[in-house]
C-alpha cells in the first residue's frame, strides 16, 4: 500500500509539471516567434516479483510510477501578422536570426521585431542585440527583400535604392535541441546537431517577409483541452492516494482488533 501512495504521488507531481508547462505556453501566446513545448513522460523502474518466462508465464511486474523525461519544443511555423513596420521581419520556413549577446557569444531567435539603433547604426532586437546589419544614418526607405538583401535610398543621393546590408539565416539539424534562455532567444547545444548558415530562400532556408511578425504557434483551444486533461489526470492520481490511505487505515483497525 505504501507503494501505491508513492506511485500515485509521482503521477500527481508529473501532472503538476505538465500544467506548469501548458501554463507557460498560454502565457506566451502573444510572444513573437514563441514556440510551444510539451512534456514527455517515462515510466519508472518495475518491482519484479516473478521474471517473465518463469514457469511459462508472463511474469509479475509492478510499476513504480512516472517521471518527466524531458520537455520537447515544437518549431512549427506560426502565422504571420502584418504590421507595416519596415523593421519588422518574419521568417517563412526554416531558419533563425543570429544575434550577438553582450558577452560576444551567439544566440538565435525567430523574433523579428527589430529596430534601428541610431547610435550604433545597427539593426538590433527589441533587447538591443545586433543582428549584423548596419545602415548608414543618411539612408531612408529601408527595404528588406525576401532573400535578406537590405536596400535603402541615400538622402543626398540620386534617389536610386542601393544595397546596404544582407540578413542571413541559421538553421540546425535538430532545432528542438536548442536551449531557451529567455527573451525569445536560444543558444546552441550539442544536441542541436549540425549548424548551417545561408542566404534566405537558398538551400532549405526560409524567406523573409518585411512588415510582418511571426506569431506564436500556440493553439489556445488545444492548450485549454490539454490543461483540462492534465487536471483530470491529477485528480485520478489524487484518488489513488486517498484509496491507499483508506486501505492503510482499515489495516490499522484490523490490527487493533
C-alpha positions in Angstrom: 0.0 0.0 0.0 2.9 2.3 0.6 4.0 1.6 -3.0 0.6 2.8 -4.2 1.0 6.0 -2.3 4.3 6.9 -3.9 3.2 5.7 -7.3 0.1 7.9 -7.2 2.1 10.8 -5.8 4.6 10.5 -8.7 1.6 10.9 -11.1 0.4 14.0 -9.3 3.9 15.6 -9.5 4.2 14.7 -13.2 0.8 16.3 -14.0 1.7 19.3 -11.9 4.8 19.8 -14.2 2.6 19.2 -17.2 0.2 22.0 -16.1 3.2 24.3 -15.4 4.4 23.7 -19.0 1.0 24.3 -20.5 0.5 27.5 -18.5 3.8 28.8 -19.8 2.6 28.1 -23.4 -0.6 30.0 -22.8 1.3 32.9 -21.1 3.4 33.3 -24.2 0.5 33.3 -26.7 1.4 36.9 -27.7 5.2 36.4 -27.6 6.6 37.0 -31.1 8.1 33.8 -32.6 7.4 31.8 -29.4 7.4 28.0 -29.9 5.3 25.8 -27.7 6.7 22.8 -25.8 5.3 19.6 -24.4 6.4 17.4 -21.5 7.5 13.8 -22.4 6.9 11.2 -19.6 8.5 7.8 -18.9 7.5 5.0 -16.5 9.8 4.3 -13.6 11.6 1.1 -12.6 9.5 -2.0 -12.0 9.3 -4.2 -9.0 9.7 -7.8 -10.4 8.1 -10.5 -8.3 8.5 -13.1 -11.0 10.6 -12.9 -14.1 8.7 -13.2 -17.5 9.1 -16.7 -18.9 9.2 -18.4 -15.5 7.0 -21.4 -15.5 5.7 -20.4 -18.9 4.1 -17.2 -17.5 4.3 -13.6 -18.5 5.8 -12.8 -15.0 4.7 -10.4 -12.4 5.9 -6.8 -12.5 4.5 -3.8 -10.6 5.3 -0.3 -11.9 6.7 2.3 -9.5 5.1 5.4 -11.2 6.1 8.0 -13.7 8.6 10.8 -14.2 9.0 13.7 -16.6 11.8 12.7 -19.0 12.2 16.0 -21.0 10.4 18.9 -22.5 10.2 18.9 -26.3 10.0 22.3 -28.1 7.9 22.2 -31.3 9.2 24.5 -34.1 6.2 24.5 -36.4 5.5 27.7 -38.3 3.4 30.4 -36.6 1.0 32.6 -38.6 2.2 36.0 -39.9 0.8 39.2 -38.6 1.0 42.3 -40.8 2.5 45.4 -39.0 3.7 47.6 -41.9 6.7 48.5 -39.8 9.7 48.4 -42.1 12.0 47.0 -39.3 9.6 44.1 -38.6 10.8 40.9 -40.4 9.3 37.4 -40.2 10.8 34.1 -41.3 8.6 32.0 -43.6 10.1 28.5 -43.3 13.2 27.2 -41.5 15.9 29.3 -40.0 16.8 31.7 -37.2 18.2 35.2 -37.0 21.7 35.1 -35.5 22.2 37.8 -32.8 25.2 38.8 -30.7 24.9 38.8 -27.0 26.7 41.4 -24.8 29.4 38.8 -23.9 30.1 38.3 -27.6 28.6 34.9 -27.9 25.9 34.0 -30.5 22.2 33.4 -29.8 19.3 32.6 -32.2 15.8 33.9 -32.4 12.6 33.8 -34.5 11.6 37.2 -33.1 12.0 39.7 -36.0 10.6 42.7 -34.1 13.8 44.7 -34.9 14.5 48.4 -34.5 17.2 50.8 -35.7 19.8 51.9 -33.2 20.8 55.4 -34.4 23.9 55.5 -32.1 25.5 52.3 -33.4 23.7 52.5 -36.8 22.8 48.8 -36.5 19.6 46.8 -36.7 19.0 45.3 -33.3 16.5 43.2 -31.5 14.0 44.6 -29.0 16.6 43.9 -26.3 19.4 45.6 -28.2 21.3 42.7 -29.6 22.7 43.4 -33.1 21.9 41.1 -36.0 25.0 42.0 -38.0 23.4 44.6 -40.4 24.4 48.3 -40.4 22.5 51.1 -42.0 24.2 54.5 -42.5 22.4 57.4 -41.0 21.8 59.1 -44.3 19.8 56.1 -45.7 16.0 56.1 -45.8 13.2 54.0 -47.2 14.7 50.8 -45.9 13.6 47.7 -47.8 14.3 44.1 -46.8 13.8 41.7 -49.6 12.7 38.0 -49.3 16.3 36.9 -49.9 17.6 39.1 -47.0 19.1 41.9 -49.0 18.7 45.2 -47.3 18.3 48.2 -49.6 17.9 51.9 -48.9 17.9 55.3 -50.5 20.5 58.0 -49.6 19.1 61.3 -48.6 21.5 63.3 -50.8 21.9 60.6 -53.5 20.4 60.1 -56.9 17.2 58.6 -55.5 18.1 55.0 -56.5 17.9 52.2 -54.0 21.3 50.7 -53.1 22.2 47.6 -51.2 23.4 48.4 -47.7 23.4 45.0 -46.0 22.5 41.3 -46.0 20.5 39.4 -43.4 21.4 35.7 -43.2 19.7 32.8 -41.5 20.9 29.9 -39.5 19.3 26.5 -39.2 20.0 23.4 -37.2 19.6 19.7 -37.9 17.6 19.4 -34.6 16.2 22.8 -33.5 14.4 21.1 -30.6 17.9 20.6 -29.1 18.4 24.4 -28.7 18.3 25.8 -25.2 15.9 28.6 -24.4 17.5 31.4 -22.3 14.5 33.8 -22.3 14.0 36.9 -24.3 12.9 34.8 -27.2 16.5 33.7 -27.6 18.1 30.2 -27.9 21.7 29.1 -27.6 23.3 26.2 -29.4 23.9 22.8 -27.7 25.5 19.6 -28.9 22.0 18.1 -29.2 21.0 20.7 -31.8 23.2 18.9 -34.3 24.9 20.4 -37.4 24.5 24.2 -37.9 24.4 25.8 -41.4 24.1 29.5 -42.4 23.0 30.8 -45.7 21.0 33.4 -47.6 17.2 33.3 -47.1 15.5 31.3 -49.7 18.5 29.1 -50.5 19.5 25.6 -49.5 16.4 25.0 -47.4 16.3 28.3 -45.7 13.0 30.2 -45.3 12.4 33.5 -46.9 11.8 36.9 -45.2 8.6 39.0 -45.1 9.2 42.6 -44.3 6.5 44.4 -42.4 5.3 41.2 -40.8 5.9 39.4 -37.5 5.6 35.6 -36.8 3.1 35.0 -34.1 3.5 32.1 -31.6 2.5 28.6 -32.8 0.1 28.3 -29.8 -3.4 26.9 -30.4 -5.3 28.2 -27.4 -8.1 25.6 -27.8 -5.6 22.7 -27.9 -3.8 24.1 -24.8 -7.1 24.5 -22.9 -8.0 20.9 -23.7 -4.6 19.7 -22.6 -4.8 21.6 -19.3 -8.3 20.0 -18.6 -6.8 16.6 -19.4 -3.9 17.2 -17.1 -6.2 18.4 -14.3 -8.3 15.2 -14.6 -5.2 13.0 -14.5 -4.1 14.8 -11.4 -7.5 14.2 -9.8 -7.3 10.5 -10.7 -3.9 10.2 -9.1 -5.2 12.0 -6.0 -8.0 9.4 -5.8 -5.2 6.7 -5.8 -3.5 8.4 -2.8 -6.9 8.6 -1.0 -7.6 4.9 -1.7 -4.2 3.8 -0.5 -4.6 5.9 2.7 -8.1 4.4 3.3 -6.7 0.9 2.9 -3.9 1.6 5.4 -6.4 3.0 7.9 -8.6 -0.1 7.6 -5.5 -2.4 8.0 -4.6 -0.5 11.2 -8.1 -1.0 12.6 -7.8 -4.7 11.9 -4.5 -4.9 13.9 -6.1 -3.2 16.8 -9.0 -5.7 16.8 
